[in-house]
Amino acid sequence: MLTRTTRFDGPAHGAARRGAVAAALALQAFVGNTHAFAQSSATGSVGLDLVAVPRYAGASSYRVVPLPVVALAGRSASNWSVFASGLEAGAAWSVTPNLSIGPLVGLGLGRKEDDAAVLNGTGDIANSFLYGAFVRWQAGPASANVRFLQSAHSGYGNHVTLALAYRIFDGPRDRVTASLSTVWANRSAAQTEFGIDDAQAAASAAHLPTYAPSSGFQRTDLRVSLEHRLDAHWSARASAGVGTLVGDAADSPIVERRASVFGSMGVAYRF
């Protein structure tokens, strides 16, 4: 059997692995929003989200995946916070009141060739450990962040995520945030996720042609998130968004659907 490895943009091995692709898209918003809340009077929060996502990037079928969200922040005099959101975790240091930086680690979940008929014969994509860093800027209701994640295995590639967010409503109990993000991949990552080499083409049950995508932007996502405070500790939240593959990723023969919708619902407890 053919085997490749990629980062978290593929589906999970089993029920969790099949939802990993778009789950990663939801994570980038949750990391930013959770960190922002953690800097308030609360010193931390834990939560669980149910995320509805495609089985893999470009799939037409969906899975629902449970993802944890954890944030711990120092008291008001401290300049640090740590977070774990789904498949990623990191630590943030406030360099200035508006700028924070820190390391990131994560787990890149692969996909199985039986996730879709078009994948049969192309081989599985294995899990991989991810490491990297992020830079985040925030001023009032606006924020921007850049995140870099590299697979620990040589040749498996890396991704850079650029994200913008704006709180369009911030009331005593409700908060509404809109965000826009895009993901860039180097050539190795693009080939792993969307490429078809000679061996895969020969083994493909769908008789896929060879395909060699280049580095570039892979996808763009637009999302709206709502958080409602139930009381001093508990809150409920939901999000909905639409994403589309772009560039060489969109033209890959394994793509069943370029555009997809995704959403989530969850609860959180602050302490």
Secondary structure as UniProt FT lines:
FT   STRAND          3..5
FT   TURN            8..9
FT   HELIX           15..18
FT   HELIX           20..38
FT   STRAND          44..54
FT   TURN            57..58
FT   STRAND          62..73
FT   TURN            76..77
FT   STRAND          80..85
FT   TURN            86..87
FT   STRAND          88..94
FT   STRAND          99..108
FT   HELIX           113..115
FT   HELIX           117..119
FT   TURN            120..121
FT   STRAND          124..126
FT   STRAND          128..139
FT   TURN            140..141
FT   STRAND          142..151
FT   TURN            154..155
FT   STRAND          158..170
FT   STRAND          174..185
FT   HELIX           187..194
FT   HELIX           198..203
FT   TURN            205..206
FT   STRAND          216..229
FT   STRAND          234..245
FT   HELIX           247..250
FT   TURN            253..254
FT   STRAND          259..270
//
